[in-house]
Amino acid sequence: MSGVAYEIVDVFTDRPFAGNPLAVVYGAEDLAADQMHTLAREFNLSETVFVLPPADPAATYRVRIFTPESEIPFAGHPSVGAAVTSMRRGLFAAGEVVQECGAGLLPITVTSQGAATVTGSAPRLGEPVPVDHLLEVTGLSADDHQGPAPRPAGCGLDWVVFPVRREALATVTIDTRAAARHGITDLSVVAWNPETAEAHSRVFIPGSAVPEDPATGSAALALGVWLVDAGLLPPEGTSSYRIHQGIEMKRPSRLECTVTASAGAATSATVGGHVWPVASGEIAVPPFVG
């Protein structure tokens, strides 16, 4: 049975064996979607990314991103991880590249030092989510909610942003039945410090094979959109903010972010970080099942 090359890298961290692990697969141009999905289930990480030739002439390369459950249009740590890993493999030089994915054409800046910054797609905001629903899902009390109303936000992938006290983060216990009952599938629980423009966060995907994520670029973008809407970052211009995630999972992560706003609404957001290689090899191609 033939195989395809892969690398395992850790994303959004200043050292290996921290951050968010990612499988980056190469040479999979002839694989069908169900074969890619089978490989993603085999790696059983939060995401596996397949680097492919671009279909759009304006793109440098194309990616398809799979969780163990499904294919998704965009995710932050696969975008950053695929860009840096591909630069290191010689697919392109450090600098400005364009990633083609399900969310469209996204600009990415890659550095020779092994970091990348991705600009998300157009910001979105959803309707506020009842606080009592989220308290039930997270096992927190009413006193733990701190800040404006929680609501979905995103730049390619939406997350419900739920602001809480810093001390409450360590006590979150997800009730998957309550999450299913209230339709909560992607949840970012965040403690915001306005003095330092930093957040500590935990990100949950209730009921999934990987129920908590140690570093989530798409949720970091969502936070910027939410912060502007909530009046916690300036309504005009570009603001920087930093996110610390994965601490409770013993995989500390740091995400460096910006959000640009006009007339009180986010117009774009970026997230970046470093990528560390930790393993490489070849994995067998699963049989076609479709």
Rosetta blueprint (number, residue, H / E / L):
1 M L
2 S L
3 G E
4 V E
5 A E
6 Y E
7 E E
8 I E
9 V E
10 D E
11 V E
12 F L
13 T L
14 D L
15 R L
16 P L
17 F L
18 A L
19 G L
20 N E
21 P E
22 L E
23 A E
24 V E
25 V E
26 Y E
27 G L
28 A L
29 E L
30 D L
31 L L
32 A L
33 A H
34 D H
35 Q H
36 M H
37 H H
38 T H
39 L H
40 A H
41 R H
42 E H
43 F H
44 N L
45 L L
46 S L
47 E L
48 T E
49 V E
50 F E
51 V E
52 L E
53 P L
54 P L
55 A L
56 D L
57 P L
58 A L
59 A L
60 T L
61 Y E
62 R E
63 V E
64 R E
65 I E
66 F E
67 T L
68 P L
69 E L
70 S L
71 E E
72 I E
73 P L
74 F L
75 A L
76 G H
77 H H
78 P H
79 S H
80 V H
81 G H
82 A H
83 A H
84 V H
85 T H
86 S H
87 M H
88 R H
89 R L
90 G L
91 L L
92 F L
93 A L
94 A L
95 G E
96 E E
97 V E
98 V E
99 Q E
100 E E
101 C E
102 G L
103 A L
104 G E
105 L E
106 L E
107 P E
108 I E
109 T E
110 V E
111 T L
112 S L
113 Q L
114 G L
115 A E
116 A E
117 T E
118 V E
119 T E
120 G L
121 S L
122 A L
123 P L
124 R E
125 L E
126 G L
127 E L
128 P L
129 V L
130 P L
131 V H
132 D H
133 H H
134 L H
135 L H
136 E H
137 V H
138 T H
139 G L
140 L L
141 S L
142 A H
143 D H
144 D H
145 H E
146 Q L
147 G L
148 P L
149 A L
150 P L
151 R E
152 P E
153 A E
154 G E
155 C L
156 G L
157 L L
158 D E
159 W E
160 V E
161 V E
162 F E
163 P E
164 V E
165 R L
166 R H
167 E H
168 A H
169 L H
170 A H
171 T H
172 V L
173 T L
174 I L
175 D L
176 T H
177 R H
178 A H
179 A H
180 A H
181 R H
182 H H
183 G L
184 I L
185 T L
186 D L
187 L E
188 S E
189 V E
190 V E
191 A E
192 W E
193 N E
194 P L
195 E L
196 T L
197 A L
198 E E
199 A E
200 H E
201 S E
202 R E
203 V E
204 F E
205 I L
206 P L
207 G L
208 S L
209 A L
210 V L
211 P L
212 E E
213 D E
214 P L
215 A L
216 T L
217 G H
218 S H
219 A H
220 A H
221 L H
222 A H
223 L H
224 G H
225 V H
226 W H
227 L H
228 V H
229 D H
230 A L
231 G L
232 L L
233 L L
234 P L
235 P L
236 E L
237 G E
238 T E
239 S E
240 S E
241 Y E
242 R E
243 I E
244 H E
245 Q E
246 G L
247 I H
248 E H
249 M H
250 K L
251 R L
252 P L
253 S E
254 R E
255 L E
256 E E
257 C E
258 T E
259 V E
260 T E
261 A E
262 S E
263 A L
264 G L
265 A E
266 A E
267 T E
268 S E
269 A E
270 T E
271 V E
272 G E
273 G E
274 H E
275 V E
276 W E
277 P E
278 V E
279 A E
280 S E
281 G E
282 E E
283 I E
284 A E
285 V L
286 P L
287 P L
288 F L
289 V L
290 G L
